[in-house]
Amino acid sequence: MHRLGRSHTPNCPCETGPQTPEHILQTCPLHQEARTDHWPQGAALQEQLWGTKDSLILSTSFIQATKLEV
Protein backbone atom coordinates (compact mmCIF):
# COMPACT_ATOMS: atom_id res chain seq x y z
CA MET A 1 0.00 0.00 0.00
CA HIS A 2 2.93 2.30 0.72
CA ARG A 3 4.41 1.85 -2.76
CA LEU A 4 0.99 2.68 -4.24
CA GLY A 5 0.80 5.88 -2.20
CA ARG A 6 -2.17 4.64 -0.14
CA SER A 7 -0.30 4.55 3.16
CA HIS A 8 2.22 6.89 4.73
CA THR A 9 4.23 3.94 6.06
CA PRO A 10 5.20 0.50 4.72
CA ASN A 11 4.20 -1.08 8.05
CA CYS A 12 1.00 -3.03 8.48
CA PRO A 13 -1.56 -1.69 10.98
CA CYS A 14 -1.14 -4.96 12.92
CA GLU A 15 2.39 -3.78 13.78
CA THR A 16 3.95 -7.20 13.11
CA GLY A 17 5.69 -6.37 9.82
CA PRO A 18 5.50 -4.59 6.50
CA GLN A 19 2.18 -4.64 4.66
CA THR A 20 3.22 -6.85 1.74
CA PRO A 21 0.99 -9.18 -0.30
CA GLU A 22 2.63 -12.14 1.44
CA HIS A 23 1.97 -10.68 4.89
CA ILE A 24 -1.69 -9.90 4.17
CA LEU A 25 -2.41 -13.24 2.48
CA GLN A 26 -0.39 -15.49 4.77
CA THR A 27 0.28 -14.13 8.27
CA CYS A 28 -1.41 -10.85 9.21
CA PRO A 29 -3.24 -11.44 12.50
CA LEU A 30 -5.85 -8.81 11.61
CA HIS A 31 -7.09 -11.01 8.78
CA GLN A 32 -6.79 -14.47 10.32
CA GLU A 33 -10.55 -15.05 10.43
CA ALA A 34 -11.04 -14.10 6.78
CA ARG A 35 -8.02 -16.22 5.81
CA THR A 36 -9.44 -19.25 7.63
CA ASP A 37 -12.88 -18.69 6.06
CA HIS A 38 -11.41 -18.62 2.55
CA TRP A 39 -8.66 -21.23 2.90
CA PRO A 40 -9.58 -23.59 5.79
CA GLN A 41 -6.68 -25.93 4.92
CA GLY A 42 -4.35 -23.09 3.99
CA ALA A 43 -2.94 -22.26 0.58
CA ALA A 44 0.49 -21.45 -0.78
CA LEU A 45 1.19 -17.84 -1.70
CA GLN A 46 1.81 -18.85 -5.32
CA GLU A 47 -1.66 -20.41 -5.50
CA GLN A 48 -3.27 -17.34 -3.95
CA LEU A 49 -1.55 -14.95 -6.39
CA TRP A 50 -1.06 -16.94 -9.59
CA GLY A 51 -3.28 -20.01 -9.25
CA THR A 52 -6.31 -21.21 -11.10
CA LYS A 53 -9.31 -19.03 -11.83
CA ASP A 54 -11.07 -20.45 -8.75
CA SER A 55 -8.04 -19.65 -6.58
CA LEU A 56 -7.92 -16.08 -7.85
CA ILE A 57 -11.65 -15.68 -7.18
CA LEU A 58 -10.99 -16.79 -3.58
CA SER A 59 -8.13 -14.31 -3.29
CA THR A 60 -10.35 -11.51 -4.58
CA SER A 61 -13.09 -12.48 -2.17
CA PHE A 62 -10.55 -12.52 0.68
CA ILE A 63 -9.36 -8.99 -0.16
CA GLN A 64 -12.97 -7.80 -0.24
CA ALA A 65 -13.59 -9.43 3.16
CA THR A 66 -10.59 -7.64 4.67
CA LYS A 67 -11.98 -4.30 3.47
CA LEU A 68 -8.50 -3.27 2.38
CA GLU A 69 -8.49 -0.41 -0.08
CA VAL A 70 -6.43 -1.46 -3.07
N, CA, C and O atoms as a Tripos MOL2 file, in Angstrom:
@<TRIPOS>MOLECULE
protein
  280   279    70     0     0
PROTEIN
NO_CHARGES

@<TRIPOS>ATOM
      1 N           0.8240   -1.1790    0.0000 N.3       1 MET1
      2 CA          0.0000    0.0000    0.0000 C.3       1 MET1
      3 C           0.8790    1.2580    0.0000 C.2       1 MET1
      4 O           0.5250    2.2780   -0.5910 O.2       1 MET1
      5 N           2.0180    1.1660    0.6670 N.am      2 HIS2
      6 CA          2.9320    2.3000    0.7210 C.3       2 HIS2
      7 C           3.4720    2.6280   -0.6610 C.2       2 HIS2
      8 O           3.5160    3.7970   -1.0440 O.2       2 HIS2
      9 N           3.8800    1.6230   -1.4110 N.am      3 ARG3
     10 CA          4.4060    1.8530   -2.7610 C.3       3 ARG3
     11 C           3.3540    2.4290   -3.6850 C.2       3 ARG3
     12 O           3.6880    3.1310   -4.6390 O.2       3 ARG3
     13 N           2.0820    2.1430   -3.4190 N.am      4 LEU4
     14 CA          0.9890    2.6750   -4.2350 C.3       4 LEU4
     15 C           0.5530    4.0630   -3.7800 C.2       4 LEU4
     16 O          -0.3190    4.6720   -4.4000 O.2       4 LEU4
     17 N           1.1480    4.5640   -2.7100 N.am      5 GLY5
     18 CA          0.8020    5.8760   -2.1970 C.3       5 GLY5
     19 C          -0.4800    5.9000   -1.3750 C.2       5 GLY5
     20 O          -1.0530    6.9680   -1.1560 O.2       5 GLY5
     21 N          -0.9400    4.7300   -0.9160 N.am      6 ARG6
     22 CA         -2.1700    4.6410   -0.1390 C.3       6 ARG6
     23 C          -1.9180    4.5750    1.3680 C.2       6 ARG6
     24 O          -2.8580    4.5250    2.1620 O.2       6 ARG6
     25 N          -0.6550    4.5750    1.7460 N.am      7 SER7
     26 CA         -0.3000    4.5470    3.1590 C.3       7 SER7
     27 C           0.9530    5.3870    3.3490 C.2       7 SER7
     28 O           1.8260    5.4080    2.4810 O.2       7 SER7
     29 N           1.0450    6.0680    4.4630 N.am      8 HIS8
     30 CA          2.2160    6.8920    4.7320 C.3       8 HIS8
     31 C           3.4040    6.0810    5.2510 C.2       8 HIS8
     32 O           4.5080    6.6090    5.3900 O.2       8 HIS8
     33 N           3.1770    4.8120    5.5340 N.am      9 THR9
     34 CA          4.2330    3.9430    6.0560 C.3       9 THR9
     35 C           4.1280    2.5570    5.4150 C.2       9 THR9
     36 O           3.0340    2.1270    5.0500 O.2       9 THR9
     37 N           5.2570    1.8570    5.2760 N.am     10 PRO10
     38 CA          5.1960    0.5000    4.7240 C.3      10 PRO10
     39 C           4.7230   -0.5340    5.7510 C.2      10 PRO10
     40 O           4.4930   -1.6910    5.3960 O.2      10 PRO10
     41 N           4.5780   -0.1370    7.0010 N.am     11 ASN11
     42 CA          4.2030   -1.0840    8.0530 C.3      11 ASN11
     43 C           2.7070   -1.3700    8.0410 C.2      11 ASN11
     44 O           1.8880   -0.5050    7.7310 O.2      11 ASN11
     45 N           2.3820   -2.5910    8.3810 N.am     12 CYS12
     46 CA          0.9950   -3.0260    8.4760 C.3      12 CYS12
     47 C           0.3880   -2.4630    9.7670 C.2      12 CYS12
     48 O           1.0940   -2.3170   10.7650 O.2      12 CYS12
     49 N          -0.9060   -2.1490    9.7580 N.am     13 PRO13
     50 CA         -1.5630   -1.6860   10.9780 C.3      13 PRO13
     51 C          -1.4860   -2.6850   12.1360 C.2      13 PRO13
     52 O          -1.6400   -2.2900   13.2920 O.2      13 PRO13
     53 N          -1.2520   -3.9600   11.8540 N.am     14 CYS14
     54 CA         -1.1410   -4.9590   12.9240 C.3      14 CYS14
     55 C           0.1620   -4.8160   13.6980 C.2      14 CYS14
     56 O           0.3140   -5.3880   14.7770 O.2      14 CYS14
     57 N           1.0990   -4.0530   13.1480 N.am     15 GLU15
     58 CA          2.3950   -3.7840   13.7770 C.3      15 GLU15
     59 C           3.2790   -5.0180   13.9340 C.2      15 GLU15
     60 O           4.1170   -5.0760   14.8330 O.2      15 GLU15
     61 N           3.0890   -6.0090   13.0540 N.am     16 THR16
     62 CA          3.9530   -7.1950   13.1070 C.3      16 THR16
     63 C           4.8720   -7.3030   11.8960 C.2      16 THR16
     64 O           5.6220   -8.2730   11.7820 O.2      16 THR16
     65 N           4.8300   -6.3270   10.9900 N.am     17 GLY17
     66 CA          5.6880   -6.3710    9.8230 C.3      17 GLY17
     67 C           5.1970   -5.4500    8.7330 C.2      17 GLY17
     68 O           4.1920   -4.7590    8.8970 O.2      17 GLY17
     69 N           5.9080   -5.4380    7.6150 N.am     18 PRO18
     70 CA          5.4990   -4.5930    6.4970 C.3      18 PRO18
     71 C           4.2250   -5.1440    5.8370 C.2      18 PRO18
     72 O           3.9820   -6.3510    5.8360 O.2      18 PRO18
     73 N           3.4380   -4.2510    5.2890 N.am     19 GLN19
     74 CA          2.1790   -4.6400    4.6590 C.3      19 GLN19
     75 C           2.4500   -5.0620    3.2140 C.2      19 GLN19
     76 O           2.2330   -4.2940    2.2760 O.2      19 GLN19
     77 N           2.9210   -6.2830    3.0580 N.am     20 THR20
     78 CA          3.2160   -6.8490    1.7440 C.3      20 THR20
     79 C           2.0910   -7.8160    1.3610 C.2      20 THR20
     80 O           1.3220   -8.2360    2.2250 O.2      20 THR20
     81 N           1.9880   -8.1700    0.0810 N.am     21 PRO21
     82 CA          0.9870   -9.1750   -0.2980 C.3      21 PRO21
     83 C           1.1530  -10.4740    0.4980 C.2      21 PRO21
     84 O           0.1670  -11.0670    0.9360 O.2      21 PRO21
     85 N           2.3930  -10.9100    0.6800 N.am     22 GLU22
     86 CA          2.6340  -12.1400    1.4420 C.3      22 GLU22
     87 C           2.1250  -12.0110    2.8800 C.2      22 GLU22
     88 O           1.4810  -12.9250    3.3960 O.2      22 GLU22
     89 N           2.4080  -10.8920    3.5160 N.am     23 HIS23
     90 CA          1.9740  -10.6790    4.8930 C.3      23 HIS23
     91 C           0.4460  -10.7080    4.9850 C.2      23 HIS23
     92 O          -0.1110  -11.4010    5.8380 O.2      23 HIS23
     93 N          -0.2170   -9.9760    4.1310 N.am     24 ILE24
     94 CA         -1.6860   -9.9040    4.1680 C.3      24 ILE24
     95 C          -2.2990  -11.2770    3.9060 C.2      24 ILE24
     96 O          -3.1890  -11.7120    4.6370 O.2      24 ILE24
     97 N          -1.8260  -11.9570    2.8700 N.am     25 LEU25
     98 CA         -2.4130  -13.2420    2.4800 C.3      25 LEU25
     99 C          -2.0360  -14.4010    3.3950 C.2      25 LEU25
    100 O          -2.7920  -15.3660    3.5070 O.2      25 LEU25
    101 N          -0.8810  -14.3230    4.0500 N.am     26 GLN26
    102 CA         -0.3860  -15.4900    4.7730 C.3      26 GLN26
    103 C          -0.3340  -15.3520    6.2960 C.2      26 GLN26
    104 O          -0.5830  -16.3330    6.9960 O.2      26 GLN26
    105 N          -0.0200  -14.1700    6.8330 N.am     27 THR27
    106 CA          0.2810  -14.1300    8.2660 C.3      27 THR27
    107 C          -0.3500  -13.0080    9.0710 C.2      27 THR27
    108 O          -0.3230  -13.0740   10.2990 O.2      27 THR27
    109 N          -0.9090  -11.9920    8.4570 N.am     28 CYS28
    110 CA         -1.4110  -10.8470    9.2140 C.3      28 CYS28
    111 C          -2.4830  -11.2920   10.2140 C.2      28 CYS28
    112 O          -3.4950  -11.8750    9.8250 O.2      28 CYS28
    113 N          -2.2570  -11.0130   11.5050 N.am     29 PRO29
    114 CA         -3.2400  -11.4420   12.5040 C.3      29 PRO29
    115 C          -4.5880  -10.7200   12.3820 C.2      29 PRO29
    116 O          -5.6090  -11.2350   12.8380 O.2      29 PRO29
    117 N          -4.5940   -9.5370   11.7730 N.am     30 LEU30
    118 CA         -5.8520   -8.8100   11.6120 C.3      30 LEU30
    119 C          -6.8130   -9.5130   10.6580 C.2      30 LEU30
    120 O          -8.0220   -9.2860   10.7070 O.2      30 LEU30
    121 N          -6.2770  -10.3600    9.7970 N.am     31 HIS31
    122 CA         -7.0930  -11.0080    8.7760 C.3      31 HIS31
    123 C          -7.1530  -12.5250    8.9160 C.2      31 HIS31
    124 O          -7.5100  -13.2270    7.9710 O.2      31 HIS31
    125 N          -6.8040  -13.0250   10.0980 N.am     32 GLN32
    126 CA         -6.7870  -14.4740   10.3230 C.3      32 GLN32
    127 C          -8.1640  -15.1070   10.0940 C.2      32 GLN32
    128 O          -8.2600  -16.1600    9.4640 O.2      32 GLN32
    129 N          -9.2150  -14.4830   10.5940 N.am     33 GLU33
    130 CA        -10.5540  -15.0540   10.4340 C.3      33 GLU33
    131 C         -10.9480  -15.1430    8.9590 C.2      33 GLU33
    132 O         -11.4560  -16.1720    8.5140 O.2      33 GLU33
    133 N         -10.7200  -14.0850    8.2110 N.am     34 ALA34
    134 CA        -11.0440  -14.0990    6.7760 C.3      34 ALA34
    135 C         -10.1950  -15.1350    6.0480 C.2      34 ALA34
    136 O         -10.6780  -15.8220    5.1480 O.2      34 ALA34
    137 N          -8.9240  -15.2430    6.4430 N.am     35 ARG35
    138 CA         -8.0220  -16.2220    5.8060 C.3      35 ARG35
    139 C          -8.5320  -17.6380    6.0550 C.2      35 ARG35
    140 O          -8.5680  -18.4570    5.1360 O.2      35 ARG35
    141 N          -8.9230  -17.9250    7.2810 N.am     36 THR36
    142 CA         -9.4390  -19.2540    7.6270 C.3      36 THR36
    143 C         -10.7580  -19.5410    6.9110 C.2      36 THR36
    144 O         -11.0040  -20.6690    6.4830 O.2      36 THR36
    145 N         -11.6070  -18.5140    6.7820 N.am     37 ASP37
    146 CA        -12.8770  -18.6850    6.0630 C.3      37 ASP37
    147 C         -12.6530  -19.0280    4.5980 C.2      37 ASP37
    148 O         -13.3850  -19.8390    4.0320 O.2      37 ASP37
    149 N         -11.6480  -18.4190    3.9810 N.am     38 HIS38
    150 CA        -11.4120  -18.6230    2.5460 C.3      38 HIS38
    151 C         -10.5340  -19.8270    2.2440 C.2      38 HIS38
    152 O         -10.7310  -20.5010    1.2340 O.2      38 HIS38
    153 N          -9.5710  -20.1010    3.1080 N.am     39 TRP39
    154 CA         -8.6560  -21.2280    2.9010 C.3      39 TRP39
    155 C          -8.5650  -22.0420    4.1840 C.2      39 TRP39
    156 O          -7.5540  -21.9550    4.8820 O.2      39 TRP39
    157 N          -9.5860  -22.8310    4.5220 N.am     40 PRO40
    158 CA         -9.5810  -23.5910    5.7880 C.3      40 PRO40
    159 C          -8.3580  -24.4900    5.9470 C.2      40 PRO40
    160 O          -7.8640  -24.6610    7.0610 O.2      40 PRO40
    161 N          -7.8630  -25.0640    4.8580 N.am     41 GLN41
    162 CA         -6.6810  -25.9300    4.9160 C.3      41 GLN41
    163 C          -5.4140  -25.1750    4.5700 C.2      41 GLN41
    164 O          -4.3450  -25.7770    4.4740 O.2      41 GLN41
    165 N          -5.5130  -23.8760    4.3820 N.am     42 GLY42
    166 CA         -4.3540  -23.0850    3.9920 C.3      42 GLY42
    167 C          -4.1320  -23.1480    2.4940 C.2      42 GLY42
    168 O          -4.7290  -23.9740    1.8020 O.2      42 GLY42
    169 N          -3.2840  -22.2880    2.0020 N.am     43 ALA43
    170 CA         -2.9360  -22.2580    0.5820 C.3      43 ALA43
    171 C          -1.5840  -21.5800    0.4330 C.2      43 ALA43
    172 O          -1.2610  -20.6490    1.1710 O.2      43 ALA43
    173 N          -0.8090  -22.0450   -0.5090 N.am     44 ALA44
    174 CA          0.4950  -21.4490   -0.7800 C.3      44 ALA44
    175 C           0.3080  -20.0690   -1.4080 C.2      44 ALA44
    176 O          -0.6720  -19.8260   -2.1110 O.2      44 ALA44
    177 N           1.2460  -19.1820   -1.1520 N.am     45 LEU45
    178 CA          1.1880  -17.8410   -1.6980 C.3      45 LEU45
    179 C           1.0930  -17.8720   -3.2250 C.2      45 LEU45
    180 O           0.3380  -17.0980   -3.8150 O.2      45 LEU45
    181 N           1.8440  -18.7500   -3.8550 N.am     46 GLN46
    182 CA          1.8130  -18.8480   -5.3180 C.3      46 GLN46
    183 C           0.4070  -19.1780   -5.8130 C.2      46 GLN46
    184 O          -0.0330  -18.6360   -6.8260 O.2      46 GLN46
    185 N          -0.2880  -20.0470   -5.1180 N.am     47 GLU47
    186 CA         -1.6570  -20.4090   -5.5000 C.3      47 GLU47
    187 C          -2.5960  -19.2240   -5.3020 C.2      47 GLU47
    188 O          -3.4860  -18.9930   -6.1200 O.2      47 GLU47
    189 N          -2.4030  -18.4820   -4.2310 N.am     48 GLN48
    190 CA         -3.2660  -17.3370   -3.9530 C.3      48 GLN48
    191 C          -3.0670  -16.2110   -4.9670 C.2      48 GLN48
    192 O          -4.0150  -15.4960   -5.2930 O.2      48 GLN48
    193 N          -1.8500  -16.0510   -5.4620 N.am     49 LEU49
    194 CA         -1.5490  -14.9520   -6.3870 C.3      49 LEU49
    195 C          -1.5830  -15.3320   -7.8600 C.2      49 LEU49
    196 O          -1.9570  -14.5130   -8.6990 O.2      49 LEU49
    197 N          -1.1980  -16.5610   -8.1850 N.am     50 TRP50
    198 CA         -1.0640  -16.9430   -9.5870 C.3      50 TRP50
    199 C          -1.7140  -18.2810   -9.9000 C.2      50 TRP50
    200 O          -1.3500  -18.9310  -10.8800 O.2      50 TRP50
    201 N          -2.6600  -18.6960   -9.0910 N.am     51 GLY51
    202 CA         -3.2760  -20.0070   -9.2540 C.3      51 GLY51
    203 C          -4.3560  -20.0440  -10.3140 C.2      51 GLY51
    204 O          -4.3980  -19.2200  -11.2270 O.2      51 GLY51
    205 N          -5.2090  -21.0080  -10.1650 N.am     52 THR52
    206 CA         -6.3080  -21.2120  -11.0970 C.3      52 THR52
    207 C          -7.3260  -20.0790  -10.9710 C.2      52 THR52
    208 O          -7.2510  -19.2640  -10.0520 O.2      52 THR52
    209 N          -8.2520  -20.0390  -11.8790 N.am     53 LYS53
    210 CA         -9.3150  -19.0300  -11.8340 C.3      53 LYS53
    211 C         -10.0450  -19.1030  -10.4950 C.2      53 LYS53
    212 O         -10.3080  -18.0670   -9.8850 O.2      53 LYS53
    213 N         -10.3720  -20.2940  -10.0320 N.am     54 ASP54
    214 CA        -11.0700  -20.4500   -8.7520 C.3      54 ASP54
    215 C         -10.2250  -19.9220   -7.5860 C.2      54 ASP54
    216 O         -10.7550  -19.3060   -6.6620 O.2      54 ASP54
    217 N          -8.9260  -20.1610   -7.6330 N.am     55 SER55
    218 CA         -8.0380  -19.6530   -6.5840 C.3      55 SER55
    219 C          -8.0050  -18.1290   -6.5820 C.2      55 SER55
    220 O          -8.0170  -17.5050   -5.5210 O.2      55 SER55
    221 N          -7.9650  -17.5380   -7.7580 N.am     56 LEU56
    222 CA         -7.9230  -16.0840   -7.8450 C.3      56 LEU56
    223 C          -9.2450  -15.4620   -7.4170 C.2      56 LEU56
    224 O          -9.2590  -14.3640   -6.8630 O.2      56 LEU56
    225 N         -10.3430  -16.1430   -7.6650 N.am     57 ILE57
    226 CA        -11.6460  -15.6770   -7.1770 C.3      57 ILE57
    227 C         -11.6550  -15.6890   -5.6510 C.2      57 ILE57
    228 O         -12.1600  -14.7540   -5.0300 O.2      57 ILE57
    229 N         -11.1000  -16.7370   -5.0410 N.am     58 LEU58
    230 CA        -10.9890  -16.7930   -3.5770 C.3      58 LEU58
    231 C         -10.1190  -15.6510   -3.0420 C.2      58 LEU58
    232 O         -10.4500  -15.0320   -2.0320 O.2      58 LEU58
    233 N          -9.0200  -15.3840   -3.7180 N.am     59 SER59
    234 CA         -8.1320  -14.3080   -3.2910 C.3      59 SER59
    235 C          -8.8420  -12.9560   -3.3720 C.2      59 SER59
    236 O          -8.7060  -12.1250   -2.4750 O.2      59 SER59
    237 N          -9.5850  -12.7440   -4.4290 N.am     60 THR60
    238 CA        -10.3510  -11.5050   -4.5840 C.3      60 THR60
    239 C         -11.3950  -11.3820   -3.4870 C.2      60 THR60
    240 O         -11.5680  -10.3150   -2.8970 O.2      60 THR60
    241 N         -12.0810  -12.4680   -3.2210 N.am     61 SER61
    242 CA        -13.0850  -12.4830   -2.1660 C.3      61 SER61
    243 C         -12.4510  -12.2120   -0.8030 C.2      61 SER61
    244 O         -13.0290  -11.5050    0.0220 O.2      61 SER61
    245 N         -11.2790  -12.7630   -0.5690 N.am     62 PHE62
    246 CA        -10.5530  -12.5200    0.6790 C.3      62 PHE62
    247 C         -10.2340  -11.0360    0.8320 C.2      62 PHE62
    248 O         -10.4740  -10.4590    1.8930 O.2      62 PHE62
    249 N          -9.6990  -10.4140   -0.2140 N.am     63 ILE63
    250 CA         -9.3550   -8.9920   -0.1570 C.3      63 ILE63
    251 C         -10.6050   -8.1600    0.1170 C.2      63 ILE63
    252 O         -10.5520   -7.1980    0.8840 O.2      63 ILE63
    253 N         -11.7260   -8.5220   -0.5010 N.am     64 GLN64
    254 CA        -12.9740   -7.8020   -0.2360 C.3      64 GLN64
    255 C         -13.3870   -7.9740    1.2180 C.2      64 GLN64
    256 O         -13.8590   -7.0230    1.8410 O.2      64 GLN64
    257 N         -13.2180   -9.1660    1.7640 N.am     65 ALA65
    258 CA        -13.5930   -9.4330    3.1560 C.3      65 ALA65
    259 C         -12.7270   -8.6510    4.1390 C.2      65 ALA65
    260 O         -13.1930   -8.2840    5.2180 O.2      65 ALA65
    261 N         -11.4730   -8.3920    3.7770 N.am     66 THR66
    262 CA        -10.5900   -7.6390    4.6660 C.3      66 THR66
    263 C         -10.9020   -6.1420    4.6500 C.2      66 THR66
    264 O         -10.4730   -5.3990    5.5330 O.2      66 THR66
    265 N         -11.6470   -5.7180    3.6460 N.am     67 LYS67
    266 CA        -11.9790   -4.3020    3.4670 C.3      67 LYS67
    267 C         -10.7400   -3.4270    3.2400 C.2      67 LYS67
    268 O         -10.7560   -2.2260    3.5070 O.2      67 LYS67
    269 N          -9.6780   -4.0460    2.7470 N.am     68 LEU68
    270 CA         -8.4990   -3.2710    2.3810 C.3      68 LEU68
    271 C          -8.8000   -2.4530    1.1310 C.2      68 LEU68
    272 O          -9.4620   -2.9370    0.2130 O.2      68 LEU68
    273 N          -8.3270   -1.2480    1.0960 N.am     69 GLU69
    274 CA         -8.4880   -0.4080   -0.0840 C.3      69 GLU69
    275 C          -7.2840   -0.6050   -0.9780 C.2      69 GLU69
    276 O          -6.1690   -0.2140   -0.6340 O.2      69 GLU69
    277 N          -7.5170   -1.2190   -2.1340 N.am     70 VAL70
    278 CA         -6.4290   -1.4640   -3.0730 C.3      70 VAL70
    279 C          -6.7020   -0.7770   -4.3840 C.2      70 VAL70
    280 O          -5.8940   -0.8670   -5.3090 O.2      70 VAL70
@<TRIPOS>BOND
     1     1     2 1
     2     2     3 1
     3     3     4 2
     4     3     5 am
     5     5     6 1
     6     6     7 1
     7     7     8 2
     8     7     9 am
     9     9    10 1
    10    10    11 1
    11    11    12 2
    12    11    13 am
    13    13    14 1
    14    14    15 1
    15    15    16 2
    16    15    17 am
    17    17    18 1
    18    18    19 1
    19    19    20 2
    20    19    21 am
    21    21    22 1
    22    22    23 1
    23    23    24 2
    24    23    25 am
    25    25    26 1
    26    26    27 1
    27    27    28 2
    28    27    29 am
    29    29    30 1
    30    30    31 1
    31    31    32 2
    32    31    33 am
    33    33    34 1
    34    34    35 1
    35    35    36 2
    36    35    37 am
    37    37    38 1
    38    38    39 1
    39    39    40 2
    40    39    41 am
    41    41    42 1
    42    42    43 1
    43    43    44 2
    44    43    45 am
    45    45    46 1
    46    46    47 1
    47    47    48 2
    48    47    49 am
    49    49    50 1
    50    50    51 1
    51    51    52 2
    52    51    53 am
    53    53    54 1
    54    54    55 1
    55    55    56 2
    56    55    57 am
    57    57    58 1
    58    58    59 1
    59    59    60 2
    60    59    61 am
    61    61    62 1
    62    62    63 1
    63    63    64 2
    64    63    65 am
    65    65    66 1
    66    66    67 1
    67    67    68 2
    68    67    69 am
    69    69    70 1
    70    70    71 1
    71    71    72 2
    72    71    73 am
    73    73    74 1
    74    74    75 1
    75    75    76 2
    76    75    77 am
    77    77    78 1
    78    78    79 1
    79    79    80 2
    80    79    81 am
    81    81    82 1
    82    82    83 1
    83    83    84 2
    84    83    85 am
    85    85    86 1
    86    86    87 1
    87    87    88 2
    88    87    89 am
    89    89    90 1
    90    90    91 1
    91    91    92 2
    92    91    93 am
    93    93    94 1
    94    94    95 1
    95    95    96 2
    96    95    97 am
    97    97    98 1
    98    98    99 1
    99    99   100 2
   100    99   101 am
   101   101   102 1
   102   102   103 1
   103   103   104 2
   104   103   105 am
   105   105   106 1
   106   106   107 1
   107   107   108 2
   108   107   109 am
   109   109   110 1
   110   110   111 1
   111   111   112 2
   112   111   113 am
   113   113   114 1
   114   114   115 1
   115   115   116 2
   116   115   117 am
   117   117   118 1
   118   118   119 1
   119   119   120 2
   120   119   121 am
   121   121   122 1
   122   122   123 1
   123   123   124 2
   124   123   125 am
   125   125   126 1
   126   126   127 1
   127   127   128 2
   128   127   129 am
   129   129   130 1
   130   130   131 1
   131   131   132 2
   132   131   133 am
   133   133   134 1
   134   134   135 1
   135   135   136 2
   136   135   137 am
   137   137   138 1
   138   138   139 1
   139   139   140 2
   140   139   141 am
   141   141   142 1
   142   142   143 1
   143   143   144 2
   144   143   145 am
   145   145   146 1
   146   146   147 1
   147   147   148 2
   148   147   149 am
   149   149   150 1
   150   150   151 1
   151   151   152 2
   152   151   153 am
   153   153   154 1
   154   154   155 1
   155   155   156 2
   156   155   157 am
   157   157   158 1
   158   158   159 1
   159   159   160 2
   160   159   161 am
   161   161   162 1
   162   162   163 1
   163   163   164 2
   164   163   165 am
   165   165   166 1
   166   166   167 1
   167   167   168 2
   168   167   169 am
   169   169   170 1
   170   170   171 1
   171   171   172 2
   172   171   173 am
   173   173   174 1
   174   174   175 1
   175   175   176 2
   176   175   177 am
   177   177   178 1
   178   178   179 1
   179   179   180 2
   180   179   181 am
   181   181   182 1
   182   182   183 1
   183   183   184 2
   184   183   185 am
   185   185   186 1
   186   186   187 1
   187   187   188 2
   188   187   189 am
   189   189   190 1
   190   190   191 1
   191   191   192 2
   192   191   193 am
   193   193   194 1
   194   194   195 1
   195   195   196 2
   196   195   197 am
   197   197   198 1
   198   198   199 1
   199   199   200 2
   200   199   201 am
   201   201   202 1
   202   202   203 1
   203   203   204 2
   204   203   205 am
   205   205   206 1
   206   206   207 1
   207   207   208 2
   208   207   209 am
   209   209   210 1
   210   210   211 1
   211   211   212 2
   212   211   213 am
   213   213   214 1
   214   214   215 1
   215   215   216 2
   216   215   217 am
   217   217   218 1
   218   218   219 1
   219   219   220 2
   220   219   221 am
   221   221   222 1
   222   222   223 1
   223   223   224 2
   224   223   225 am
   225   225   226 1
   226   226   227 1
   227   227   228 2
   228   227   229 am
   229   229   230 1
   230   230   231 1
   231   231   232 2
   232   231   233 am
   233   233   234 1
   234   234   235 1
   235   235   236 2
   236   235   237 am
   237   237   238 1
   238   238   239 1
   239   239   240 2
   240   239   241 am
   241   241   242 1
   242   242   243 1
   243   243   244 2
   244   243   245 am
   245   245   246 1
   246   246   247 1
   247   247   248 2
   248   247   249 am
   249   249   250 1
   250   250   251 1
   251   251   252 2
   252   251   253 am
   253   253   254 1
   254   254   255 1
   255   255   256 2
   256   255   257 am
   257   257   258 1
   258   258   259 1
   259   259   260 2
   260   259   261 am
   261   261   262 1
   262   262   263 1
   263   263   264 2
   264   263   265 am
   265   265   266 1
   266   266   267 1
   267   267   268 2
   268   267   269 am
   269   269   270 1
   270   270   271 1
   271   271   272 2
   272   271   273 am
   273   273   274 1
   274   274   275 1
   275   275   276 2
   276   275   277 am
   277   277   278 1
   278   278   279 1
   279   279   280 2
@<TRIPOS>SUBSTRUCTURE
     1 MET1         2 RESIDUE 1 A MET
     2 HIS2         6 RESIDUE 1 A HIS
     3 ARG3        10 RESIDUE 1 A ARG
     4 LEU4        14 RESIDUE 1 A LEU
     5 GLY5        18 RESIDUE 1 A GLY
     6 ARG6        22 RESIDUE 1 A ARG
     7 SER7        26 RESIDUE 1 A SER
     8 HIS8        30 RESIDUE 1 A HIS
     9 THR9        34 RESIDUE 1 A THR
    10 PRO10       38 RESIDUE 1 A PRO
    11 ASN11       42 RESIDUE 1 A ASN
    12 CYS12       46 RESIDUE 1 A CYS
    13 PRO13       50 RESIDUE 1 A PRO
    14 CYS14       54 RESIDUE 1 A CYS
    15 GLU15       58 RESIDUE 1 A GLU
    16 THR16       62 RESIDUE 1 A THR
    17 GLY17       66 RESIDUE 1 A GLY
    18 PRO18       70 RESIDUE 1 A PRO
    19 GLN19       74 RESIDUE 1 A GLN
    20 THR20       78 RESIDUE 1 A THR
    21 PRO21       82 RESIDUE 1 A PRO
    22 GLU22       86 RESIDUE 1 A GLU
    23 HIS23       90 RESIDUE 1 A HIS
    24 ILE24       94 RESIDUE 1 A ILE
    25 LEU25       98 RESIDUE 1 A LEU
    26 GLN26      102 RESIDUE 1 A GLN
    27 THR27      106 RESIDUE 1 A THR
    28 CYS28      110 RESIDUE 1 A CYS
    29 PRO29      114 RESIDUE 1 A PRO
    30 LEU30      118 RESIDUE 1 A LEU
    31 HIS31      122 RESIDUE 1 A HIS
    32 GLN32      126 RESIDUE 1 A GLN
    33 GLU33      130 RESIDUE 1 A GLU
    34 ALA34      134 RESIDUE 1 A ALA
    35 ARG35      138 RESIDUE 1 A ARG
    36 THR36      142 RESIDUE 1 A THR
    37 ASP37      146 RESIDUE 1 A ASP
    38 HIS38      150 RESIDUE 1 A HIS
    39 TRP39      154 RESIDUE 1 A TRP
    40 PRO40      158 RESIDUE 1 A PRO
    41 GLN41      162 RESIDUE 1 A GLN
    42 GLY42      166 RESIDUE 1 A GLY
    43 ALA43      170 RESIDUE 1 A ALA
    44 ALA44      174 RESIDUE 1 A ALA
    45 LEU45      178 RESIDUE 1 A LEU
    46 GLN46      182 RESIDUE 1 A GLN
    47 GLU47      186 RESIDUE 1 A GLU
    48 GLN48      190 RESIDUE 1 A GLN
    49 LEU49      194 RESIDUE 1 A LEU
    50 TRP50      198 RESIDUE 1 A TRP
    51 GLY51      202 RESIDUE 1 A GLY
    52 THR52      206 RESIDUE 1 A THR
    53 LYS53      210 RESIDUE 1 A LYS
    54 ASP54      214 RESIDUE 1 A ASP
    55 SER55      218 RESIDUE 1 A SER
    56 LEU56      222 RESIDUE 1 A LEU
    57 ILE57      226 RESIDUE 1 A ILE
    58 LEU58      230 RESIDUE 1 A LEU
    59 SER59      234 RESIDUE 1 A SER
    60 THR60      238 RESIDUE 1 A THR
    61 SER61      242 RESIDUE 1 A SER
    62 PHE62      246 RESIDUE 1 A PHE
    63 ILE63      250 RESIDUE 1 A ILE
    64 GLN64      254 RESIDUE 1 A GLN
    65 ALA65      258 RESIDUE 1 A ALA
    66 THR66      262 RESIDUE 1 A THR
    67 LYS67      266 RESIDUE 1 A LYS
    68 LEU68      270 RESIDUE 1 A LEU
    69 GLU69      274 RESIDUE 1 A GLU
    70 VAL70      278 RESIDUE 1 A VAL
